[in-house]
Amino acid sequence: MANAEQGRPGNAFGAAAGEVTTRLGTARAGLWLLAAVLAVRQVAAVLGTPKGERLTDLETWVGSNGVLHVSGSLYDSTRFTGTPFGGLVLKPLTRAAEQALGWGWTFGTLLLVVALGLIVARALPQPVSRRTALLAAPVAISLLMLSLPVRNTLHLGQTSIIPVLLVLAACFAVRGERAGGVLVGLAAALQPTVLLFAPLLWFTGRRRAAVAGGVTFVACTALAWAAMPQDSYTYWVHHLAGVGLGGAADGLANQSLHGALLRLGLTGPLEIALFLALAVAVAVVGLRRAVRYAADGQLLLAVAITGCVAVAVSPTTWQHQLLWVLLAVVGRVGRRASDRYVWPVAVVLVMTLPAKMMLPNMAALHPVRDNAVLLAALAAAVAVPFLSRTSPYYREPVPTEHAAPVPTRWGFVPLLPFLRRVLTRPNLLLELLLIRVTYAAYSQVRIAAAGGRATAEEHGEQILAVERALFLDVEHWVNHTVVGIGWLRDFFDFYYSSFHFVVPLAILAVLYVRRPADYRWARSSLGFATLLALLGFWLYPLAPPRLMPGLGIIDTIHGVQDFSQPDYGTLTALTNQYAAMPSLHFGWSLWCGLVIAIVAPKAWMKALGLLHPLLTFAAIVATGNHYILDAAGGAVVVGAGFGLTYLLQGPRAREKASAEPEPRTEPETAEVSAAAART
C-alpha cells in the first residue's frame, strides 16, 4: 500500500538508480576495453621490436649465449644482477629459451600484471563506494600497463613484477599467516630489500608470518649457496648483496638514495656513511608510518609505504623495480575535495612519463628531475600526510563551491552537465603539473607532426595562391618595409620573441589569483584551441614565408638561411619549423585580448588587451614567420576553443550556487498569525 500511495517517487528513484547502474556499466566496459587496448599495445611494442633489442635482460640470462649457460660464476660479466636463488630458479628455462623469449614470456608477464591489478582492486581500504568497487580493477590494470616499471619489465624481460605480486598475495590473497610468510620469503629471496616487510608483519601482529618469511628466505638462500657456492659468495660477500652489479650506480636508472648521492658528487667513505644514516632514518620513519596505517585499516597503503622505503634504502633500485611507488596512489591526501587529485595525479605522472616531461630542462632543476621517482618514494615513505580513516575528511572532504546553472539559448548546452562551473581556484601544484605536462606533450606532438620539406613548400604555394586571389599577399612588402626601418625591425623581433609565452602565463596567473572562476573557463578554452592547432600542424604542414625559396622574405630573427641544405627546415630537434598553419603566435595573443576584453572592468583595459593581438599580427608578418591566412587559422581555432568550452560546460560562472531559499510567510498569513498572537 505504501508503494502504491507513493508510486511516483518510488518509480523516480528506481529510474534514477537504473540510470546510474547503466552509466556505471558503460564506464566499466569502456575501462576494460581501454585496459585491453593497452595490453595489446604493449604486446605489439615488445614483439614488434627487432629480436636483438627486445627482452635483452632475459636473453642475457637464459639465451643461447646467456650467463646461465656459461660455466663458472654468473657474475663474471656483471650482466646478471639477480640473486643466486633467482639464477637457480631461472636455470631450467635455458632448455626452452626460444619459447620463453617470445610470446610465452610476454603473455605470462601480462597475466601477472592483470593478477596484480585484481589483487590491488580487492585490497582497497574499506569502505569503498559501489562505483569504486566496479571500476577499480580496470583502472588499476590500465595504470599498471601505462607505468614505466611494467613497460620496462616487458621490454627487458625482467622478473621484478613477481616479488610485488608475491607480497600482495601474501597480504591479501592467501589464507594463513605461515603461507603468507612463505610468499614474502620467496619474494625476498628474489629481491632482498623485500625483507623490510618482515618488520611490518611483526609489528602489525602477524608474527608467525614474519618468522615464516625469515625462515623461507634463509632456506632459499642456503639452497642456492649449497648449489652454487661460488656465485653465492660473489653476490652476498664480494658484491654486498648485489651492489655494483648491472649498470653504473650513479646512472639515472638507479633511483635510490645511494644513486642520488653519487649523482650529487659525493663519493668514498663520506657518501657511504651518509647513505647508511639516511637509509636508517628513512627505514625507521617509513616503517613506523606503515605500521600506523596498517593499524588504521589501510593495509594496502602500508604495503605501498614499505615498498617505497625499500626503493629508497636499496643500494641499487633499477627502473623495473619501482612499481611500489605506483601503489601509493591509494592514500588519500587533503581536506578539500579539490586537493584530493594532487597526490594521485603527481604519482601517476611520475610513474608513467619520462622525467624530462615533468620539469623543464634547466640546470637548477636537474637534481629534482634526475631523482623524480626517488623523491616520490621518499615523499610517500616519510612525508605525505595521508588521512586516517578516523578523520572526518576521509570520506567527506570539504566540498567544492559550484556556480548556479546559467540559462542557455539551446537546451543541449551544456553537453557535459556534470562538469559544473567551479568557483574556487584549483590546487596550484596540480595546475602547474598539468600545464607543464601539457606543454611537454604539445612540444612532442608538434615535433612529430613535422611534414616533409616538399609537402610543406607545396602547401606554402597553395596559401600564396589563395592570398593572391584575395589580394592579401602583402608579406613581402611588409617584411622589406620593416627591414628598412631599424628601430621598427628591432621592436617586432623583440615582440615576436618575448611575448608569446609571457603574456598568456601572466593572464592565467592573474586570473588564478583574482578571478578563479574565470581562470577555469579561460584555461579550458586555451587548451582546446591548442589541441585543434596541433591537429592543424599534423594535417597541413606549412613552410612559413621565411622558408619559401624564391619568395625573397628576409628572416629578421634567425638571419640568412642556406636553402641548399636538403634537410632545411628541421633547424633543431626542439621545434617543428613547418607548424605555421594555424598561427598559435597570433591565436594565443587573440585569446589574451579576448579574455582581457571579457573580464577587464574598464574600457581602457579592454582596449589595451586588444592591442596585443594587433601588434602580434604585425610582428608575425613583418618577421616573415607567418602568412596572413595563418593568423586567420589561429583566429578560427581560438574561436572554436571558446565555442567548445561553452558547448561542453555552458556559460561562464557568475555566482555561487545558493542553498534552497527558506519558505517565506505570505503577507496574509503573517497578518493572521500576528492577530492570533495579540488575542
N, C-alpha and C positions, 0 to 999 in steps of 0.2 A: 504493500500500500504506500509506503514511504517513497519507493521508487516511482510508483505511478503518479503520486502527487507532485513529485519533483522531477518529472521525466526530462524536462528541458535541460536543467543543469547537469543531470547525470549524463545525458547524451552529449552535451557540450564537452563535459570532462572526458568522456570516452573518446570523442572525436579528437580532442587535443592530445590525449595520450597516444592514440593511434598515429597521429601525425608525427609526434616526437619519435615513436618507435620506427616509423618508416624512414624518417630523416637519419636516425642513428644507424639503421640497417644499410642505407645508401652510403653513408660516410664510412662505415666499416668495410663494405665491399670495395669502395674506392681505395681505401688504405691498403687492403690486402692486395689489390691489383698493383698499387704502387710498389709494395714490397716485392711482388713477383717480378715486376719490370726491373727493379734494381738488382735482384738476384740474377736475372738473365743478362743484364748489362755487365755484371761482374764476371760471369762465366765467359761471356763473349770477349771481354777485355783480356782475361787471362789466356784463353785458348787462342785468341787472335794474335797474341804476341809471338814473335819468332821463337822457335824451340830453345835456342841457346840463351834467350833473355828472360824466360819465364821460369818460375819455380826454381830459381837459382840456388837457394839455400838447400832445398830438398835434393837437388841434383848434386850439390856439393857433398851431401851426406851419403845418399844411397844410390846415386847414379853409377854408371858403368865404371867411371874413374873416381868415384867418391871416396871419402876418407874411411867409410865403414868397410870398404873393400881392401883397403891398404893394410898390409901387415905392419905392426908397430903401433905407436901411440896415435890416438885420434887427434891429438892436439899439436902434432909436429908442425903443421902448417897454420895453426890458429884459425883455420876456417870453420871448424866445428866448435860452436860456443855452448852447446848443451851440456848437461851433467853426464857423468859416466852412466848413470841409470838410464838417461834418455838414449844414449848410444846403444845400450844393451837392448832397450825396447825396440829401437829402430833397426837393429841388426837383421831381424827376419825379413824386413821389407826389401832387402837387397835382391832377393830372388825374383821379386815382382816389381822391380824398379820401373820398367817401362809403363806398366799399367798404373802404378801409383803416381807417376809423374804426369799423367794425363787426366782423363775425365774422372777416374776414381777418386784421386786425392782432392780435386777441386770440388766435386759434388759432396764428398764426405765433409769437407770444411764448411760448405754451405749448410749442410744438415746440422752441424754443431752450432752454427750461428743461429739457426732457427730455434734449436733447443734452448740456447742461451736466452733468446728473446722471450720465449714462452715462460721460462722459469722466472725471469725478471718481471714479467707482467703479473704472474701469480703472487710474487713476493712483495708487491707494493704495500706500504703501510696502510693498515685499516684505520678508519673506514674509507672506502672508495665509492664514488658515485657510480650509478649504473652506466653512465656514458664512459667513464674512465675504464670500468671493467671490460666493456665491449671493445674499446678502441686501443687499449694498452698494448696488446700483443702485436698488431701490425705496426703500430708506431715504434715500438721497441725494436722490432726486426728491421724496419726501414732505417732507423738511426744507426743500428749496428752495421748495416750494409754500406751506409754512407761514410762511416768513420774511417779515418786514416789507418788505425791499427788493423781493422779487418781487411781493408783493401791491400795493405802491405802484407798481411799474412797470406792472403790469397795469391798475390803476385809472387812472393818469395817462396811459398810452400812451407811456411813455418807452423809450429805446433803450439803457439802461445795461447790460442783460444782454449785449449784443453785444461790448463790449470784453473782458469777463470770458471769454466763450466764445472769442474770438479768441486771447487769451493762452493759455488752457488747450489749445486746439487746436494752437497753435504749439509748446507744450512736450511734448504727449503724443500728438497725433494725426497730424500731417503728418510726412513724411519729408524730410530735407534741412534743413540749417541756414538756407540762404537763404530757403526757403519759410516756415519758422517766423519768421524775422526780418521778412519782409514782413507777416505777420499781426500781429506785435507793432507794427510801424509803422502799420498801418491802425488798430489799436486806439488808439494814441497820437494819431493824427490826430482821432479822435472824442473822446478823453478824455486830455488832455495829461499828466496825472500818471502814465499808464501808461509813460511814458518811463523811469521808475525801473526797469523790467525790463531795460533795456539794460545797466546795470552788472551786474545779476545774470547775464545771459547772458555778458557779457565775463569776469567773474571766475570763472565756472564752466567756462571753456574753450570756450564757443560764441561765439567772436569774430566769425565770419562772420555769425552770426545777429544779433549786436549791431550790426554795421556795416550789415547789410541793413535792420534795423529803423530805424536812424537815417536812412538814405538814403530809405526809404519815407516816413517822417514828413515829412522836408523836402520831398520831391517832392509829397506830397498837400497840404501847407500852401502850397507855391508855386503849385500848380494852383489852389487856392481863391483865393490872392492875385491871380493873373492874371485869374480870372473875376470876383471880387468884391473889388477893391482897397479900396474904402471900408469895407466890412464887416470885412475882414481888419485894416485899420489900427485900426478901432474896437475889435475884440476883443483883438488882440495888444499894441497900444500904449496906447490910451486906457484900456482896462479891464484891462491887465496880465494877459492870458491868462484873461479872463472874470471877474476879481474885480469884484464889485459888480453882476453880473447876477443876475436871479432875485429870490428873497426877501431879506429883511434878513439881513446876515451874522451878526448876533448872535441870530438866531432859533434855536429848539431844533432845527429841521430840519438846521442846519449843524453836523454832528458832526465838526469839525476843530479843531486847536489854535487857529487864528485865531478861530473862533466861540466856543470856550470862554473865551479871554482877553477877548473883548469882553463876554461874559456876566458875567464876573467884575468888570467895571467898568473895565478898562484901555482906554485909547484913545490915539490920536496916535502920535508917534514912539516912545514907550516901548513901546507894545503891538507896533508893527511890529518893533522891534529884538528884543524878547523872543521874538516868534513866529519870526523868522528864526533866532535862536540855537537855540531848541528844535527847530525843523524840521531844522536841520543835524545836531544831536545825534541825533535820532531816526532820521534817514536813515542816518547812519554806523553807528550801533549795529545798527539793524534789518537793513541790507543785509549787514553782516558776519555776523550770525546766519543770515540766509538762505543766504549762500554756504556757511557751515559745515554747515548741514543738507542742502543740496544735495549737497555732497561726501560726506555720510553716507548718501546714497541716499534721502533723503526730499524729493524734488523738489517734490511737491505741498505739503508744509509750507513749503518755501522760497518757493514762489509765494504761498501764503497770507500769509506774513510780509511779503513785499514789497508785496502789496496792502494790508495793514494800515498799512504805512509810508505808502503813497500816500494812504490815508484821513486819516491824521493830519497830513501836511505840506501837503496841498492847502489853499489859502485858503478854498475852499468845497467841502464834501462833503455833498451832499444825501442824503436817506434812500435813494433808489433807487440810489445809488452805493456802498452799504455792503456789498455781497454778499461782498467779500473776507473780511470778519471771520468769516462762517459757515464758510468753508473751513478755518479754523484748528482746527476740531474734530478734524482728523486727527492732530494732535500728541498724543503720549502723555505724561502727567504723573503723577508719583507712583510711589513704590516699592511701596506696599501695594496690593493688589487693591481694597480698599475706597476708596482715594483716586482710582482711575482715572476715576471718573464725575464728579468735581467739575468739571474744566475743560470737558468737552463739555456737561454739563448747564447750566453757567453761560452758555456761549456760546449754546446753543440758546435758553435763556430770554431772554437779552438780545436775540437776533435775531428772536424770534417774539412777544414780549409787549411791550405799552407799558411805558415806564419806570416809570410810576406804580404798576404792579402789582409791580414788583421791590422798591421801597423805600417805606416809609411817607411820608405827606405831612407831613414835619417840616422846618421851615426849615433846621435844621442839615444835613439830608441833601440839600437841593436841589442844591448843586453836583455831588454824585455822581449824583443821579437825572437831572439835566438833561444829563449827559455820559456816560451809561452805555455807549453804543456806542463812543464815543471812548476811554473807559477800557479797554474790552475790546480795542480795536485796539492801543492803546499797550501793554497787557499782553502781547499776542501778539507785538508787534514787538520789545520790548526787555526784558521781564521774566520771562515764564513759562519755567521751566526744563524745556523739552521734553527727553525722554530720547533719547539717541543709540542707534542700532541696535546699537552695540557694548556697551551697558550690559547687565549680566546681568538687570536688571529689565525690559528692554524687552518680552521675550516671556513671562517668568515672574516676575510680581510676587510679593511676599510674600503667601502665601495667607491667606485669612480663616479664622478659627477657628470651627468649627461644633460644635453640640451633638450628642451621641449621640441617635439616634432614641428617642423615648419610646413604649412600647406604648400603644395606644388601645383603646377598647371596640369601635369599629367599624373594619372593615377598609378602608373607603374614606376614612378620615381619616389623613393629610391629602390633600385633593383635589389640591393642587399640591405634590407631594413635592420638586420642585426648589427651592422656596422654603424651604430648610433654615434652622433656627434658628441665628442668628449670635450668638456670644458677645461679640465685640469691639464697641466703640462705633463708630457710623458717623462719617464725616467731619463735623465741626461746621459748616463753611461750607456743605456740601451740605444738611445738615439745615435750617439757617437759611433758605437759599434756598427749599427746598421748603415749609417752614412758611409763609413769607411769601407765596409764590405761591398756595399752597392757601387761605390766609386771604383773599387778594385775590379769588380765584375764588369762594370762598364768599360774600363780600360782594356780588359782582356778580350771582351766581345768586339770592341772597336778594332783591336789589332787583328783578331781572327776574321773580321769582315772585310779586310782589305782585298780588293779585287786586283786583277792583273792590270799592268800599265796600259795595254792596248784597249781593254774594255773601258777603263776609266777615261782615257782620252777620247774614245768614241762617244761616250756619254757627254763629255765636255763639248764636242762638236754639236751634239743634239741640243744642248742647253743654249749654245750660242745661236743656233739656227732659230730657235723659238724666240730668243730675245731680239734678234734682228727683225723677225716678222712683227714683233710688238714694239719696235723702236726703243728697246730698253738696253741695247748693247753699248753702254757708256763706260764700261770698266776701264778700257784703255785710256780714254780721255781723262777720267777722274784720277787714275793712277799716275799718269805723267804730269798732270797739273799739280798734284800734291807733291810729287818728287821735286818739282821745280821750286817749291817754297820750303826752305829748310826747316823753319820752326814748325810748320804745319805737319810736315812729314814726321818729325820727332814726336809731336803730340799724338798723332794717330798710331805710331809704332808703340808708344808707351801705353796708350789707352787700350790697344788690342792685346798687349801682353800682360797687363796688370789687373784689369778689372773683371776678367771673365769669371774667375772663381771668387774673388774678394767680395764683390757686391752681393751675389746670391747668398754666400755664407753669412755675411753681415745681416742681411734681411732675415734669414732664418734665425739667427741669434737674437735679434731684437724681438721678433715675434715670439720666440720661445720664452723670453723673459717677461715681455709686456703684454702679449696677446696670445696666450697658449691655445685658445680655441681656434684662432685664425692660423696659428702655426701648423696645425694638423692638416687642414684642407690645402694650405699653400704647399706644404711638403708633399702631399699626395699628388697634387696637380703637376708639380715639377718632376716627380718620379715617373708619372705616366708619360709626360712629354719626352723624357729622356729615353724611356723604353721604346717609344714609337720612333724616335730618331735613330736608335740602334738598328731597328728594323729597316729604316731607310738606308743606312750605311751598308747593310748586308745585301739588300736587293738592288741598290743602284750606286755602286762605287763610282765616284766622280772626281776627275782631276780638277783642282781649283785653277783659276786663271794663271797663277804664277807657275804652274806645272804644265801648261799647254805650250808645246813647241810652236814657234812661229807666230804666237799671239802678241809677243812684244811686251808683256807685262813685266814690270820690274819688281822683284821680290824685295821689298823695303826692309824686311825683318831678317831674313836668312841670308841675304846677299845673293851674288851671282851664282847660279847653279849650272852644273855640267849636264846638259840634256843628252849627251852622247852615251852616258852610262846606261847599260841595259836594265839595271835594277833601280833606275832613278825613280824616286817617289817613296821607296822604302828607306827613308833617310835614317831612321833609327828603329830599333825594336820596341820602343816605348810608345809609339803613336802610329796611327794609320793616316798617311798623307792624303788618301783618297776618300776621306769622310767629309765631303763638302756639302752633300745634299742629304738632309736639310742642315742649315747652319745652326748649330747649337750655340755658337757665339751670339748670334742675333736672338735665337729662341730664348736662351736663358735671360738675356737682357730685357727682352719683351716681357717675360714672366716677372722680372723685377719691377718694371714700370707699371704693369697692371696690378700687381699686389700692392704697391705703394699707392696707386690711384684709388684702390678699393678701400684700404684701411686707414690711409692718412687722414687726419681730422681737418686739415687746412688746404685751401686751394693751391697755395704756392708750393706746398709739399707734393701735392699730386702732380703739378706741372714739372717740378724738379725731377720727380721719379720718371715721368715720361720722356724727359730729356736724355736719360741713359740709353734707351734703345735707339734713339735717333743718332746719337754720337757713335754707338757701336755699329750701326748700319753704315755710317760713313767710313768708319775705320776698317771694316771687313772688305769694303770695296776698294778703298784707297790703297791698302797694303797688298792687294792682289790675292787675297786669300779666299774670296767668295764672289760668286755671281749675284746679281740682284735676285734672280729666281731662287737662289739658296736661302736668302732671307725670307722670301715668301714661303718656302718649305718650312723654315723654322717657325714662322707665324702659325702655319697650319697645325704643326704638332703641338704647339703650346695651346692653341685653341682647343684641340682635341683633348689635351691633358685636363684643362678646366672642365670640358664637357663630360669626360669620363668620371671625374670626381663628383660632379653634380649628379650624373646619371646613377652612379652606384650608391652614393651616400646622401644625396639630397642637398638642399641649400645649406649655406653656412650656418654654424651655430650662433644663436643670438643671445639666449639667456638660459639660465639653469632650469632644469625640469623641476617644477614646483610640485609639492605634495598635493593630494586631493584637498580642495577647499572645504573648510568646515561648514556644515549646513547653517545657513543664516535664517533667523527668525523673520517671518513675514511681518510687515507693519501691523496688519490687523491682529495677528496672533499676539504680537508684543503688547498691543493696547489692551487686549482681553486679559492677558496674564498680569499686567500692572493693575488693572481694575480689581481682579480677583485678589491680588495681594493686599490692596487697600481695604477690601471688605473683610 
